[in-house]
Amino acid sequence: ISKWLYLRLCFCDALRIIFIINNIYFLQMNFPILSSITFLPLIGALFVFLTRTEKGEINNSAIYISIFTSFVNFFLTLFLWYSFDTETPDFQFIEEFNWISGFIKFKFGIDGISILFILLTAFITPICIISCINTIKNRLKEFLIALLILETFMIGVFCSLDLVIFYLFFEAGLIP
């Protein structure tokens, strides 16, 4: 009897695991990964802005938040690259929202070239943050905020499929 009970439990556990994996893939298909990759550095820049800075001291919390944000963004980009289907020439991971009805659509998507630029941007940002920690002596917090905002705008340029959204991200990227 214990042998049959063990087989029944293993079968039930296997069904649960298959159910969980299917739910993860379902959630992955509905998860707005391009918007997350684009706006995660902006959220990190907001948290860096909210850190407290003492005059004349190094703000370690701003450094740790910016490094953490850039690495999380890089790992999300690696997951995006892993999930990218190289067999289809169409745009993938398309996210589309009506922003101003009939005029502007917030439309994101990537193809084979833009995934490489997004991966390169997400790879270079942690390197830039780590390299600037010892070289920037004054206003390091503001520099880290500008770097994270610039990453947001650059990834937004590479993801945008609407001309107005592309223009907004491109022009905003010239500010920092």
PEMOUR-V364756 format. One record per residue. N is the residue number from 1. RES is the residue in one small letter. PHI is phi in radians with two decimals (* if undefined). BURIAL is I if it has 9 or more other C-alpha atoms within 8 Angstrom, else O. D_FIRST is the distance of its C-alpha to the first C-alpha in Angstrom with 1 decimal. Layout:
BEGIN
N&RES&PHI&BURIAL&D_FIRST  N&RES&PHI&BURIAL&D_FIRST
END
This chain:
BEGIN
1&i&*&O&0.0  2&s&-1.16&O&3.8  3&k&-1.14&O&5.3  4&w&-1.22&O&5.3  5&l&-1.12&O&6.2  6&y&-1.12&O&8.6  7&l&-1.12&O&10.0  8&r&-1.16&O&10.6  9&l&-1.14&O&12.3  10&c&-1.13&O&14.3  11&f&-1.15&O&15.4  12&c&-1.15&O&16.5  13&d&-1.13&O&18.3  14&a&-1.12&O&20.0  15&l&-1.14&O&21.2  16&r&-1.11&O&22.6  17&i&-1.12&O&24.4  18&i&-1.10&O&25.8  19&f&-1.10&O&27.0  20&i&-1.14&O&28.6  21&i&-1.12&O&30.3  22&n&-1.11&O&31.7  23&n&-1.17&O&33.0  24&i&-1.13&O&34.7  25&y&-1.16&O&36.4  26&f&-1.14&O&37.4  27&l&-1.16&O&38.9  28&q&-1.13&O&40.5  29&m&-1.24&O&42.3  30&n&-1.69&O&43.7  31&f&-1.42&O&44.6  32&p&-1.36&O&48.4  33&i&-1.24&I&48.3  34&l&-1.20&I&52.0  35&s&-1.17&I&53.2  36&s&-1.15&O&51.0  37&i&-1.14&I&52.4  38&t&-1.28&I&55.9  39&f&-1.72&I&56.0  40&l&-1.10&I&53.8  41&p&-1.11&I&56.8  42&l&-1.18&I&58.9  43&i&-1.17&O&56.5  44&g&-1.10&I&56.5  45&a&-1.14&I&60.3  46&l&-1.14&I&60.3  47&f&-1.18&I&58.2  48&v&-1.12&I&60.6  49&f&-1.09&I&63.5  50&l&-1.43&O&62.1  51&t&-1.29&O&61.9  52&r&-1.60&O&64.6  53&t&-2.07&O&67.1  54&e&-1.58&O&69.4  55&k&-1.16&O&72.8  56&g&1.48&O&73.1  57&e&-1.93&O&69.4  58&i&-1.41&O&66.8  59&n&-1.53&I&64.2  60&n&-1.19&O&61.0  61&s&-1.17&O&58.8  62&a&-1.14&I&60.5  63&i&-1.14&I&59.9  64&y&-1.17&O&56.2  65&i&-1.15&I&55.7  66&s&-1.20&I&57.6  67&i&-1.15&I&55.7  68&f&-1.07&O&52.3  69&t&-1.10&I&53.3  70&s&-1.21&I&54.6  71&f&-1.24&I&51.5  72&v&-1.09&O&49.2  73&n&-1.12&I&51.4  74&f&-1.15&I&51.3  75&f&-1.21&O&47.5  76&l&-1.13&I&47.4  77&t&-1.20&I&49.9  78&l&-1.10&I&47.9  79&f&-1.12&O&44.9  80&l&-1.09&I&47.4  81&w&-1.15&I&48.6  82&y&-1.15&O&45.0  83&s&-1.45&O&44.3  84&f&-1.23&O&47.7  85&d&-1.62&O&47.6  86&t&-1.43&O&50.3  87&e&-1.47&O&50.3  88&t&-1.85&O&51.9  89&p&-1.52&O&55.5  90&d&-1.36&O&55.0  91&f&-1.21&O&54.9  92&q&-2.16&I&51.4  93&f&0.95&I&49.9  94&i&-1.30&I&52.6  95&e&-2.14&I&53.1  96&e&-2.38&O&55.7  97&f&-2.36&O&57.1  98&n&-1.34&I&60.3  99&w&-1.67&O&62.5  100&i&-2.07&O&65.8  101&s&-1.02&O&65.2  102&g&1.43&O&67.1  103&f&-2.20&O&68.4  104&i&-2.17&I&65.9  105&k&-1.99&I&62.3  106&f&-1.43&I&60.2  107&k&-2.15&I&58.6  108&f&-2.00&I&56.7  109&g&-3.04&I&55.3  110&i&-2.31&I&55.3  111&d&-2.18&I&56.1  112&g&-1.16&O&56.0  113&i&-1.45&O&59.1  114&s&-1.19&I&58.5  115&i&-1.12&I&55.0  116&l&-1.22&O&56.8  117&f&-1.19&I&59.4  118&i&-1.14&I&56.8  119&l&-1.11&I&54.9  120&l&-1.13&O&58.2  121&t&-1.11&I&59.2  122&a&-1.23&I&55.9  123&f&-1.37&I&56.1  124&i&-1.34&O&59.7  125&t&-1.06&I&59.5  126&p&-1.09&I&57.5  127&i&-1.12&O&59.8  128&c&-1.13&O&62.8  129&i&-1.17&I&61.5  130&i&-1.16&O&60.8  131&s&-1.28&O&64.1  132&c&-1.52&O&66.1  133&i&-1.09&I&64.9  134&n&-1.57&O&67.4  135&t&-1.63&O&70.2  136&i&-1.48&O&70.6  137&k&-1.74&O&72.2  138&n&-1.91&O&73.4  139&r&0.99&O&71.5  140&l&-1.14&I&68.2  141&k&-1.06&I&66.3  142&e&-1.16&O&68.4  143&f&-1.14&O&68.0  144&l&-1.14&I&64.2  145&i&-1.08&I&64.3  146&a&-1.11&I&66.6  147&l&-1.17&I&64.3  148&l&-1.21&I&61.2  149&i&-1.17&I&63.2  150&l&-1.11&I&64.6  151&e&-1.11&I&61.1  152&t&-1.04&I&60.2  153&f&-1.20&I&63.3  154&m&-1.17&I&62.9  155&i&-1.17&I&59.3  156&g&-1.09&I&60.5  157&v&-1.11&I&63.2  158&f&-1.34&I&60.7  159&c&-1.68&I&58.3  160&s&-1.27&I&60.8  161&l&-1.99&I&61.4  162&d&-1.75&I&64.0  163&l&-1.15&O&67.5  164&v&-1.19&O&68.3  165&i&-1.14&I&65.1  166&f&-1.04&I&65.9  167&y&-1.10&I&69.5  168&l&-1.11&O&68.4  169&f&-1.18&I&66.0  170&f&-1.15&I&68.6  171&e&-1.21&O&71.4  172&a&-1.21&I&69.4  173&g&-1.22&I&68.4  174&l&-1.43&O&72.1  175&i&-1.25&O&72.4  176&p&-1.15&O&70.6
END
